[in-house]
Amino acid sequence: MGIVGGALQGIEAAYLARKAGYETVVLDRREDAPARSLADSSVTVNVVEEPEKAKKILADCDAVIPALEEMDALVALDSMKEDFGGPFLFDLKSYNISSSKQRSNEIMGRYGVPMPRPWPECGFPAIVKPSCQSGSVGVSEVENKEQMDAALKRVEELGDTPVIQEFVHGKSISIEVIGNGTSARSYITTEVVLDRNYDCKQVLCHPGILSEEEDTRFGLCAKMTAEDMGLNGLMDMEAIDTPNGFRVLEIDARIPSQTPACILAGTGINLLDELYRACSGKESAAKKQPGASSYEHFHIVGDRMYTTGEKEFSHVSDPQYCEGLFGSDEMITDYRPGKSEWRCTMITHGKDKDEVFWKRKDAIKAIMDECQIDEYIDLSPEVV
């Protein structure tokens, strides 16, 4: 499998490919891209500036997946996909739709997908976000007109169109869906836990994140949206579970980081293998196993241990895949004995969320004891 992009999405793809038994090659223009150390091989190449070099490598691959979001690179890869040795596990058309919050909201609105109320119906507090930016770039919570004007100016400076919606409270949830161009299948709901900077620090997978009725409805919303788009790839739908039911915030038609690995640990379903099968015209191999899991980032600095978001974890250097380290089930980490600063993603799983809780707690204690850490710091948006 050719993985183009060696940052967080590349780490995710390399991990999932390893678990599926695929041999991998990572292509990235950076020599120090962290996913390179997790692959069987890697090549330094800029797919935009060196298309012939990239095509020569990817022609030998049974499948190719982009693990990046730079539009020029995605367009370049899409233009050369006929030269690949296998299916291109990405749908540029659907990605373009999902990259525009205006366009994706229009599609979801056709099917009555529950979303936050629009401005000015919602009143304050509200969220102002640019239509075509990724993640939290340019996003502002506003409480009054003065803050609204400042937020709109930030969006204008990005050269984007503002989307203004009700500010909703509750736990963050996500679901993945895979389509073959005509039909689509939704998978597992996960809970996304945020750090102090509203960045994802942990993903949880276990039964009961939503009620059975709401979980079915969430999956149906993702499926209908994907089929309307003609999705021929992987997409995730993100929402907030409010006291009045879930409200969908956005969709993203690309391989996400974090949630697929957590789903694999908790249920045995490998979404990368499912994606390859869908794009190859093969039947799904998904057989959900009952279980639970946690996928969580940590940053150790001297005698302190922090939970941290994926942006901080992205600074990991030469990470390795380890089983059983500090009593965890799995880790992706640049830990080496004697290092005073290191990062890790810790994966724990068990038969239910209680077993996962205690395994995770024991592993954190083992890290603190063995590395002589005095303070454990776990900050959330609510306590900042």
MARLUM-209173 format. One record per residue: residue in three letters; x, y, z of N, C-alpha, C in turn. Coordinates in steps of 0.2 Angstrom, whole numbers, plus 5000, padded with zeros to 4 digits. Each point is the difference from the previous one (the first is absolute). Layout:
BEGIN
ALAXYZXYZXYZ ...
This chain:
BEGIN
MET500449945000499650065000500450065000 GLY499950054995500450065000499650055004 ILE500350035005499750055004500450074999 VAL499650054997500350064998499950055006 GLY500550025004499950045005500249975007 GLY500550035003500349975006499850035007 ALA499550045000499850035006499549965004 LEU499550035004499649965004499649954996 GLN499750024994499649964996500449944998 GLY500750024998500449944998500249955005 ILE500050035007500149955005499449965001 GLU499450024999499449965001500049954994 ALA500150024994500049954995500549955000 ALA500650025003500649955000499849955006 TYR499750025005499849965006499549954997 LEU499450034997499549954998500349954995 ALA500450024995500349964995500449945004 ARG500450025005500449955003499549955003 LYS499450025003499649965004499649954995 ALA499950034993499749964995500549954997 GLY500650015001500549954997500350034993 TYR499950064999500250034994500750035000 GLU500449994995500750035000499950074997 THR500350055003499950074999500650044998 VAL499950054996500550054998499750075001 VAL500450045004499750075001500450054996 LEU499750044996500350054996499850075004 ASP500650045001499950065002500650054998 ARG499950065000500550054998500550015005 ARG499849995007500450015005500449945002 GLU500650015002500449945002499849985007 ASP499750045004499949985007499249995001 ALA499749994995499249985001500049945005 PRO499650015005500049945005499749944998 ALA499649994995499749944997500549964997 ARG500650034998500549964996500349945004 SER500150025007500349955004499549945001 LEU499350014999499549945001499949964994 ALA500350024994499949974994500549954999 ASP499949954995500549954998500650044996 SER499850054996500550044997499750074999 SER500450054998499850074998500450034995 VAL499750054997500450034995499850085000 THR500650044999499950075000499850024993 VAL499450035000499850024993499450055001 ASN500050054996499550055000499549994994 VAL499449975001499649984995499850054995 VAL500050065002499850064996500650024995 GLU500650005003500650024996500349944996 GLU499949945003500449944997499449954998 PRO499650014996499449954999500349944997 GLU500550004995500249944997500349955005 LYS500450035005500349965005499549975004 ALA499550045002499449975004499749954996 LYS499850014994499649954996500449935000 LYS500750014999500449944999499949955007 ILE500050045005500049965007499349975001 LEU499550044998499349985002499749954995 ALA500350004994499849954995500149935003 ASP500549995004500149935003499649995006 CYS499550045002499649995006499349974998 ASP499849965004499349974999499550055002 ALA500150055004499550055002500450065002 VAL499750064999500350065002499550055004 ILE500350025005499550055004500450065002 PRO499750064998500350065003499850015007 ALA500550025004500050015007500250075001 LEU499750054997500150075000499450044998 GLU500050075001499550044998500250064996 GLU500650004997500250054996499749994993 MET499650054998499649994994500449994993 ASP500650045000500449994994500349924999 ALA500149975006500349945000499449954998 LEU499450015003499449964999499850004992 VAL500050064997499950004993500549974996 ALA500650015002500649964996499949935001 LEU499849975005500049935001499349974996 ASP499550045000499449984997500150004992 SER500550054998500150004993500449944997 MET500449975005500449944998499849935002 LYS499350005003499849945003499949944995 GLU499950024993500049944995500749975000 ASP500550035002500749974999500149955007 PHE499650005005500149975006499949924999 GLY500449965004499949934999499449975003 GLY499650045003499349985003499650065001 PRO499449995004499550055001500350065004 PHE499850064998500150065004499550015005 LEU500250005007499549995005499850075002 PHE499750044996499950075001499550034995 ASP499550045002499650034995500050085000 LEU500450024995500150085000499350045000 LYS499649974996499350044999499750005007 SER499949955004499750005006500450045005 TYR500750004999500450045005499950084999 ASN499950014993499850074999499450035003 ILE499549955000499350025003500150015007 SER500349955004500150005007500450065002 SER500550024996500450065002499750065000 SER499450004997499550065001499549995004 LYS500050045006499449995005499450024997 GLN500050054996499350024996499749944996 ARG500549974996499749954995499849945004 SER500449985005499849945004499450015004 ASN499950065003499450025004499449994995 GLU500150034994499449994995499849934999 ILE500549964999499849924999499749985006 MET500350015006499749975006499350035002 GLY499950064998499350035001499549974996 ARG500249974994499549974996499749945003 TYR500349975005499849945003499850015007 GLY500050065002499850015007500549985005 VAL500650004998500649995005500050055006 PRO499949995006500050055005500750045001 MET499950064999500650045000499950065005 PRO500550045003499950055004499650064996 ARG499550035003499650054997500550064997 PRO499850024994500350064997499950065003 TRP500550054998499950075002499650034995 PRO499550055003500050035006499549965005 GLU499749954997499549965004500349985007 CYS500649985000500349975006500150055006 GLY500250064998500250055005500749995002 PHE500250045006500649985003499949955006 PRO500549975002500749994996499949964994 ALA500550024995500049974994500749984998 ILE500149964995500649984997500150034993 VAL500650034999500150034993500649964998 LYS499949964994500649964997500050014992 PRO500650004998500150014993499749934996 SER499750014994499749954997500549944998 CYS500650024998500549964996500649985004 GLN500150025006500649995004499949935004 SER500649975001500049945004500150015007 GLY499749955004500150005007499750065004 SER500450035004499750065004500350074997 VAL500350004994500350064997499450054999 GLY500150065003499550054999499450005004 VAL499949955004499449995004500050045006 SER499450035001499950045006499449995003 GLU500050005007499350015004499950075001 VAL499450024999499950085001499450005005 GLU500050055004499550025005499650064999 ASN500350044995499650074999500250024993 LYS499850064998500150034993500750024999 GLU500350025005500750024999500549944999 GLN499949955003500349944999499849974993 MET499450004998499849984994500450044994 ASP500050065001500450044995500749984999 ALA500349995006500749985000500149934997 ALA499549955001500149944997499950004993 LEU499550044998499950004992500650034997 LYS500350055003500650034997500649944999 ARG500049965005500549955000499949954994 VAL499349984999499849964994500250044994 GLU499950064999500150044994500750004999 GLU500550015005500750004999500249934997 LEU499749955002500149934997499849994993 GLY499650054997499850004993499449955000 ASP499649995005499549955000499350035002 THR499549964999499350025002499849975006 PRO499750055005499849985006499449955001 VAL500049955004499449975002499950015007 ILE499450025002499850025007499549965002 GLN500149965006499549965003500050005007 GLU499449975003500050005007500649965004 PHE500250035005500549965004499749955004 VAL500149934999499749955003500549975005 HIS499749975006500449975005499949935000 GLY500549965002499949935001500649964998 LYS500049935001500649964998500050004992 SER500750004998500149994993500049934998 ILE499649994994500049934997500250004993 SER500149944998500249994993499849934997 ILE499950004993499849944997500350004993 GLU500349944998500349994994499549974995 VAL500150014994499549974994500549994994 ILE499949944997500449984994499549994994 GLY500150034995499650004994500449974994 ASN499649974995500349974994499850044994 GLY499750065001499850044994499250005000 THR499749945002499350004999499649995007 SER500349955004499749995007500650015005 ALA499750015006500550015005499849965007 ARG500549995004499949975007500350045005 SER499650015005500350045006500249945005 TYR500550025005500349965004499950015007 ILE500550025004499950015007500150075003 THR499550015005500050075003500650005005 THR500450055000500550015005499950075004 GLU500350005006500050075004500750034999 VAL500050064999500650044999500150055006 VAL500549995004500250045006500550054998 LEU499850075002500450054998500550025005 ASP500650034998500550035005499850085001 ARG500450035004499950075002499950054994 ASN500349974994500050054994499549974995 TYR499549965002499549974996500349964994 ASP500549975002500349954995499949935003 CYS499949954996499949935002500649975004 LYS499849985006500649975004499849935001 GLN499449975000499849945001499449984996 VAL500049934998499449984996499849945004 LEU499349995001499749945004499649964996 CYS500049945000499549964996499749945005 HIS499450015001499649955004499350004999 PRO499649955001499350015000499750055004 GLY499450034998499750055004500250075000 ILE500450024995500250074999499450044998 LEU499649974996499350034999499549955001 SER499450025001499449955001500049964994 GLU499749945000499949964994499750034994 GLU499550045002499650034995500450064997 GLU500350045004500450064997500649974997 ASP500349945002500649974996499849984993 THR499449975000499749984993499950064996 ARG499750055003499950064996500650044997 PHE500550005005500750034998500349964994 GLY500049945000500349964995499650014993 LEU499350015001499650014994500150074997 CYS500150055004500250064998500750004996 ALA500549975002500649994997499949964993 LYS499649955000499949964994499750044995 MET499450035002499750044995500450064997 THR500450035004500450054997500549984996 ALA500349945001500549974996499749984993 GLU499549975001499749984993499750054996 ASP499850065003499850064996500650034996 MET500649995004500650034997500349954995 GLY499849945000500349954995500749985003 LEU500150005007500649995003500349934997 ASN500650004998500449954998500750005004 GLY499949995007500550005004499850005007 LEU500450045005499950005007499850075002 MET499550005004499850075003499849995007 ASP500150055004499850005007499550065001 MET499549995005499550055001500150025008 GLU500150065001500150025007499450045003 ALA499949995006499450035003500150015008 ILE499550045003500050015007499449975002 ASP500049965006499449975003499850045005 THR499450044998499850055005499449975004 PRO499750035005499449975004499450004995 ASN500050034994499549994996500149964994 GLY500549965000500249964995500650024996 PHE500349964996500750024997499850054995 ARG500650044999500050054995500650004996 VAL499949994993500649984996500450074998 LEU500650005001500450064999500350004993 GLU500349944998500350004993500249934998 ILE500249994994500249944997500750014997 ASP500449954999500650004997500249944996 ALA500050004994500149944995500749994999 ARG500449975006500749984999500149965006 ILE500649965000500149965006500150045006 PRO499749995005500150045006500649975004 SER500250045005500549975005499649985006 GLN500349965004499749985006499449955000 THR499550024998499449965001500049934997 PRO500349994993500049934998500449965004 ALA500650025003500449965004499649985007 CYS499650045002499649995006499549954999 ILE499750014994499549954998500349934999 LEU500549994997500449944999500149975007 ALA500350045004500149975007499449985004 GLY499550034999499449995004499549944997 THR500050004993499549964997500349954995 GLY500750004998500349964995499950024993 ILE499650054999499950034993500550044998 ASN500449984994500550054997499750044994 LEU499950065001499750044995500450014994 LEU500749995001500450014994499949944995 ASP500049945004499849944996499350004997 GLU499550035003499450014998500050044994 LEU500450065000500050054995500349964993 TYR500549965001500449974995499549954996 ARG499649975005499549954997499550034996 ALA499750065003499550044996500250024994 CYS500650034999500350034994500249954995 SER500149935003500249954995499449954998 GLY499450025002499449964998500049945004 LYS500349995006500049945004499550015006 GLU499749955003499650005005500350025007 SER499650035004500250025007500249945004 ALA500650015004500249955004499950015007 ALA499650065001499950025007499549965004 LYS500349975006499649965005500150035006 LYS499550045003500150045006500149955006 GLN500550025004500149965006499850045006 PRO499749985005499850045006500650025003 GLY500150065002500550035004500150075000 ALA500550035003500150075001500750025000 SER500250064999500750024999500050075001 SER500750025001500250075001500650024996 TYR500050054997500650024996500250075002 GLU500650015003500150075004500750024999 HIS500150074999500750034999500250025007 PHE500749995001500350035006500750034998 HIS500250055004500650044999500450005007 ILE500649975000500350005006500650054999 VAL500150045005500550055000500350005008 GLY500649985000500350005007499649955005 ASP499850045005499649965005499250015000 ARG499850024994499350014999499749964994 MET499449985001499749964994499350044999 TYR500050014993499450044998499649964995 THR499350005001499649984994500050064995 THR500049984994500150054995499649994993 GLY499950054996499749994994500449974995 GLU499749994994500449974995500550054996 LYS499950065001500450054997500750005004 GLU500049995007500649995003500349934999 PHE499649954999500349944999500349994993 SER499850054996500350004993500750015000 HIS500350035005500750015001500449945002 VAL499749945000500449945002500549994995 SER500649975002500549994996500349934999 ASP500049974994500249934999499649965004 PRO499350005000499649955005500149934998 GLN499949965005500049934999499349975002 TYR499949944998499449965002500249955005 CYS499750005006500249965006499349975003 GLU500149945002499549965003500249995007 GLY499650015005500149995007500450055004 LEU500350054997500450055003499650035006 PHE500350005006499750035006499349975001 GLY499949944998499449965001499450024996 SER500150044995499550024995499949944995 ASP499550004996499949954995500450024994 GLU500050064998500450034994500250075001 MET500650024998500250075000500450014993 ILE499950074998500450034995500350055003 THR500750005000500450045005500750014998 ASP500350065002500750014999500350005006 TYR499749965005500449995007500649964999 ARG500550015003500649965001500350015007 PRO500249955003500250005007500550065001 GLY499950045005500450065001499850074997 LYS499550004995499850064997499650045005 SER500150065001499650055004499450034997 GLU500049994993499450034997499849954995 TRP499449975000499749964995499350004999 ARG499749974995499350004999499849934998 CYS499349995002499849934998499250004999 THR499849964995499349985000499949935003 MET499650005005499949945004499349974998 ILE500049944998499449964998499849955005 THR499450005003499849945005499449984998 HIS499949935001499349974998499849955005 GLY499449985000499749955004499349984999 LYS499749965004499449984999499450055001 ASP500250055004499550055001500450075002 LYS499650055001500450075002500350005006 ASP499749965005500349995007500749975000 GLU500149954996500649964999500550054997 VAL499850044995500450054996500350055005 PHE499550035004500250055005500549985005 TRP500049945003500549985004500649984997 LYS500049974994500649994996500450064999 ARG499650054998500350074998500350035006 LYS499650005006500350025006500649975002 ASP500049945000500649965002500650024996 ALA499950004993500650024996500250075001 ILE499650055001500250075002500450005006 LYS499849965005500449995007500749974998 ALA500049954996500649974998500550054997 ILE499850044996500450054997500350055005 MET499550025004500250055005500549975005 ASP499949945002500549965005500749994997 GLU500049974994500649984996500450064998 CYS499650064998500450064998500050055005 GLN499949995006500050045006499750074998 ILE499349994998499650064999499650025006 ASP500050065002499750025006499350034999 GLU499950034994499350034999499749984993 TYR499449985001499549984994499550064999 ILE500150034994499650064998499549984994 ASP499350015002499549984995499550054999 LEU500150054996499650064999499549994995 SER499450035001499550004995499750074999 PRO499650014994499850074999499650035006 GLU499749965004499550025005500450035006 VAL500749985001500450025006500550054998 VAL500050034994500550054998499850075002 
